[in-house]
Amino acid sequence: MENAKDVESCDEGVHSPANGEVDKDDSGNDHDDVDRALDDENRKGRRDEDGEIDLKGMPMSKLQDIKKAMEILNLNVMHDGPAKTPEEAMLKHYQFWNTQPVPRIDEKLSTNDVNEPIESDKTADEIREQPYSLPGDFAWDTLDINDPAILKELYQLLNENYVEDDDNMFRFDYAPEFLKWALQPPGWTKDWHCGVRVVKSHKLVGFISAVPATIRIYNHVQRMAEVNFLCVHKKLRSKRVAPVLIREITRRVNRQGIFQAVYTAGVVLPKPIGTCRYWHRSLNPRKLIDVRFSHLSRNMTMQRTLKLYKLPEKPKTPGFRQFRKSDTTQAHALLANYLTKFDLAPVFSEDEFRHWFLPRLDIVDSYVVEAEGEDGAKVLTDFVSFYSLPSTVMHHAVHKVLRAAYAFYSVATSVPLVELMRDALVVTKNNGYDVFNALDLMDNKEFLEKLKFGIGDGNLQYYLYNWRCSDMPPNKVRSPPSHLSVQITMHPSVLLNPIINESQSSQ
């Protein structure tokens, strides 16, 4: 749904800065105290024959003051940043999320004992008519993304303020055409494209969106909103805009008679129903190493690395071809039947299926396997799809863009899934992609290691708003289609197979 740095700023009362670092106003005092104490002792302390400071003459009270300041600083660092694990989340106080209809972070649910709303549906009279109040210098603006100028503004906001890696080396680049695809599926409504502008300059500084979807949770089918692209300008995250954005999109969705939502985040909030791990398959290791996505380990040469990730020149499965509009009915039925085996999955209409999977250049691509049935008619037996989300390469003289493909939905009935996904890797490699990313959900674990995917250290949490149900393992989860702002903080360590050792970690 959102940039982890933005959603973390929703924890009112914690006052953690949106960038995940220690709040400079508070931590600066701790740093100053430590620096002053050390400076004083540098001036007063005796040096031994090697020139090192002799601390024997330092008063015990001063040492205790320094130790206390360091402990305070360490606690700030530990608790002010976003929670990346359930253990970290248990130590946090989620003041904003504790006011929302979501399960508590420590809530325990027995398997299959509950699958229902937390709050009852509201009547029209119970839903606020007027938008929530923003800080004084800001105003709401419903964005018309069919206007190229407004779409460009949204693109620039996300490109400059959404997901980027911790080292400021790579930044997601959501193309305008990609945004229209993600934000305008069948049934979309303009009112759910919710922007915030500066009153004086009219500059777009905040955004949140939702699109309608039908989601099955275990054996219950529910009409929901898929919330996505929560983004606040970096310079305004201390203004507490993110909580108001969430409340406002909730109000607008409620006004349309929908009271549940589904969303994802790369951080742990109250309370995930499932967690999946990212895996990454190098397609162009030379470029990844060149832009410092990775580096060669001590025991690997470039030639050995290229050989390790070499793929066939073309797909090997007979009948493997690109998905066409005329395939919709068969392919839709194929996927719908497959998704019944999972506990959390979308329920697509044929119109929605066409929207999400009909190939669009540099946005989404889909392939089928066509075979001849017993009566001689053509039948579709397999389906595979992926979408495109490049990243801007920062501060590199040659490479400006890193092209990444993300596994979308796949169904294998006539060939093993590993063979179908190998064909997908071949076409993405041939189409100029540099890396192929996948989550360990559905049946994906069948091919990840066999196809030389390397495990990442970034997770994606799945959340339901105003719904309580038991937790789900990754192999029982399938993400809704518009969750395309995948919350991975891109970093060298997560992209190449563990055979190529990395020293740094993502997130």
DAURSUL-V545959 format. One record per backbone hydrogen bond with DSSP energy under -0.5 kcal/mol. CO is the residue of the C=O (numbers start at 1). NH is the residue of the N-H. E is the energy in kcal/mol with one decimal. If there is no record, write none. Layout:
co->(CO,CO)
nh->(NH,NH)
e->(E,E)
//
This chain:
co->(1,1,3,3,4,5,6,7,8,10,11,11,17,21,23,24,25,26,26,27,28,29,30,31,32,33,34,35,36,37,38,39,40,41,46,48,52,53,54,54,55,59,60,61,62,63,64,65,66,67,68,69,70,71,72,73,74,75,76,77,83,85,86,87,88,89,92,93,94,96,97,100,101,104,110,114,116,123,123,124,126,135,137,139,141,141,143,144,146,147,148,149,150,151,152,153,154,155,156,157,158,163,165,169,170,171,172,173,175,176,177,178,179,180,185,189,190,192,192,193,193,194,195,196,196,197,198,203,203,205,206,207,208,209,211,213,213,214,215,215,216,216,217,220,222,224,225,225,226,228,229,230,231,233,234,236,237,240,241,242,243,244,245,246,247,248,249,250,251,252,253,253,254,260,261,262,263,264,265,267,269,269,273,274,276,277,278,279,280,280,281,284,285,286,287,288,288,289,297,301,302,303,304,305,307,317,319,319,321,324,325,327,328,329,330,331,332,333,334,335,336,337,338,339,343,344,345,346,349,350,351,352,353,354,360,360,363,364,365,366,367,368,368,369,369,371,371,373,377,379,379,381,382,383,384,385,386,387,390,391,392,392,393,400,401,402,402,403,403,404,405,406,409,411,411,416,416,417,418,419,420,421,422,423,424,425,426,427,428,429,434,434,435,436,437,438,441,443,444,444,447,448,449,454,458,460,461,462,462,463,464,465,468,473,474,474,476,476,477,480,482,484,486,487,488,491,492,492,497,499)
nh->(229,230,6,7,8,9,9,10,11,12,14,15,20,17,27,28,29,29,30,31,32,33,34,35,36,37,38,39,40,41,42,43,44,45,54,51,48,55,46,57,58,63,64,65,66,67,68,69,70,71,72,73,74,75,76,77,78,79,80,81,268,89,90,91,91,92,94,95,98,99,100,102,466,107,113,470,468,126,127,127,128,138,199,197,143,195,145,147,148,151,152,153,154,155,156,157,158,159,160,161,162,172,168,394,165,392,174,175,179,180,181,182,183,184,188,192,193,194,210,143,195,208,141,205,206,139,202,198,205,233,196,231,194,228,226,215,224,347,217,222,218,345,220,217,215,213,227,262,211,209,231,3,207,236,237,239,240,244,245,246,247,248,249,250,251,252,253,254,255,256,256,258,257,225,465,227,463,2,461,269,271,272,472,462,460,440,456,438,282,454,436,288,289,290,291,293,294,292,300,305,306,307,308,309,310,320,321,370,368,327,328,331,332,333,334,335,336,337,338,339,340,340,341,342,218,478,216,348,353,354,355,356,357,358,363,364,388,360,386,323,384,321,370,381,382,373,379,376,373,371,381,413,369,411,367,408,365,406,173,402,171,394,396,393,403,391,404,434,435,389,437,387,385,383,413,419,420,421,422,423,424,425,426,427,428,429,430,431,433,432,283,284,405,281,407,279,444,446,447,448,451,453,452,280,278,276,265,273,274,263,467,261,116,476,442,477,343,344,442,483,484,486,488,489,490,494,495,496,500,501)
e->(-0.7,-1.6,-0.9,-2.5,-1.9,-0.7,-0.6,-1.5,-1.7,-2.2,-1.8,-0.9,-1.5,-0.5,-3.1,-1.4,-0.6,-0.8,-1.1,-3.0,-2.8,-2.6,-2.3,-3.1,-3.0,-2.3,-2.7,-2.7,-2.6,-2.1,-2.3,-1.8,-2.2,-3.8,-5.0,-2.1,-2.5,-0.7,-0.8,-0.6,-1.7,-1.9,-2.4,-1.9,-2.3,-2.5,-2.6,-2.3,-2.3,-2.3,-2.3,-2.2,-2.5,-2.2,-2.2,-2.3,-2.2,-2.3,-2.3,-0.7,-3.2,-2.3,-1.8,-0.5,-1.2,-1.4,-0.6,-1.4,-2.3,-1.9,-1.3,-2.4,-2.2,-1.6,-1.8,-0.7,-2.9,-1.2,-0.5,-1.1,-0.5,-2.3,-2.8,-2.9,-0.5,-2.1,-1.0,-1.9,-0.7,-2.6,-2.1,-1.6,-2.3,-2.5,-2.5,-2.4,-2.4,-2.8,-2.0,-1.4,-2.2,-2.0,-1.7,-3.2,-2.0,-3.3,-0.5,-0.9,-2.2,-1.9,-1.9,-2.5,-2.3,-1.4,-2.0,-1.6,-2.1,-0.8,-1.1,-2.5,-0.6,-1.8,-2.4,-2.9,-1.3,-2.4,-2.2,-2.2,-0.5,-3.1,-2.2,-2.7,-2.2,-2.1,-3.2,-0.6,-3.3,-2.8,-0.6,-3.2,-0.6,-1.8,-2.3,-3.3,-2.8,-2.2,-0.7,-2.2,-1.5,-2.1,-0.6,-1.7,-2.3,-2.0,-1.0,-1.9,-0.9,-0.6,-2.2,-2.2,-2.2,-2.6,-2.5,-1.9,-2.2,-2.5,-2.3,-2.7,-2.0,-0.5,-1.3,-1.6,-2.2,-1.5,-3.3,-1.8,-2.8,-0.9,-3.0,-0.6,-0.5,-0.7,-3.2,-2.8,-2.8,-1.6,-3.1,-2.5,-0.5,-3.4,-2.5,-2.1,-2.4,-2.2,-2.4,-3.0,-1.3,-1.2,-1.5,-2.0,-2.7,-2.2,-2.1,-1.6,-1.0,-1.6,-0.5,-2.3,-2.9,-1.9,-1.7,-2.8,-3.1,-1.9,-2.2,-2.4,-2.7,-2.2,-1.6,-2.5,-0.6,-0.8,-1.5,-1.7,-4.0,-2.0,-3.3,-0.6,-2.4,-2.5,-2.2,-2.6,-2.2,-2.1,-2.4,-1.6,-2.9,-2.8,-2.4,-2.6,-2.5,-2.7,-0.5,-2.6,-0.9,-0.5,-3.0,-1.7,-3.8,-3.1,-0.5,-0.5,-1.7,-3.5,-3.1,-2.5,-2.8,-2.8,-2.6,-3.0,-1.7,-0.7,-0.5,-2.7,-0.5,-2.5,-0.6,-2.9,-1.3,-2.5,-3.2,-2.1,-1.1,-2.8,-0.5,-0.8,-1.8,-2.6,-1.6,-1.8,-1.6,-2.3,-2.1,-2.2,-2.1,-2.6,-2.7,-1.4,-2.4,-1.6,-2.4,-2.1,-2.4,-2.9,-2.9,-3.1,-2.4,-2.1,-1.8,-1.5,-2.2,-2.8,-1.7,-2.4,-2.2,-2.5,-1.7,-2.8,-0.9,-2.0,-0.6,-1.3,-1.9,-2.1,-1.4,-1.8,-1.5,-1.6,-1.2,-1.2,-2.5,-1.5,-1.8,-0.5,-1.0,-1.5,-1.4,-0.7,-2.6,-0.9)
//
